[in-house]
């Protein structure tokens, strides 16, 4: 089960990074939409 323990942090990191990226992207989209 050690392999699973090594994968979990990577999955958590990927999820967090994707969440931040999505948040940033949506912010930029809203700003661009408001400006137009």
C-alpha positions in Angstrom: 0.0 0.0 0.0 3.1 2.3 0.0 2.5 3.1 -3.7 -0.9 4.5 -2.9 0.6 6.8 -0.2 3.0 8.2 -2.7 0.3 8.9 -5.3 -2.1 10.6 -2.9 0.0 13.8 -2.3 0.4 14.1 -6.1 -3.4 13.8 -6.6 -4.0 16.4 -3.8 -1.5 18.7 -5.3 -2.9 18.4 -8.8 -6.4 19.0 -7.5 -5.4 22.1 -5.6 -3.4 23.4 -8.6 -6.4 22.8 -10.9 -8.7 24.5 -8.5 -6.4 27.6 -8.2 -6.0 27.7 -12.0 -9.8 27.4 -12.5 -10.4 30.2 -10.0 -7.7 32.4 -11.7 -9.1 31.7 -15.1 -12.7 32.5 -14.1 -11.5 35.8 -12.5 -9.8 36.8 -15.7 -12.8 35.8 -17.8 -15.1 37.9 -15.6 -12.7 40.9 -15.8 -12.5 40.6 -19.6 -16.3 40.3 -19.8 -16.9 43.4 -17.6 -14.4 45.4 -19.7 -16.0 44.7 -23.0 
